[in-house]
Amino acid sequence: MIVIKKSRNGQYYFIAKSRNGRTLVTSETYKRRDRCRNGATSLTKLLRGSLKVIYQTKK
């Protein structure tokens, strides 16, 4: 699963997690949410769709 979050400085990043909740990958930060989503989608395609993208923002 991939979770998209918003950092304290307002930039977006994603975290890829395994089924047991362990963090596999943490991305760089992106100024725009759509760019972050594109990065997460690219990772999903690279892994042949084995991860699901979940959109979240940290408040």
C-alpha positions, 0 to 999 in steps of 0.5 A: 500500500502507498500512503500520500501525506503532507509534511509540516512544510506543506510539501507532499510525500508518499510511503510504501508499506508492506502488508504487515505495515512495515515501511518499504520506501519513503519518497522525496518531497514534492511541492504539488500533490499531483506530482507526488501522486504521479511518483506513487503511480510510477512506483506502483507500475514498476512493481506491477500493480502490487501496491494500492495508492491511498490518499491521506493528508496529515493535519 
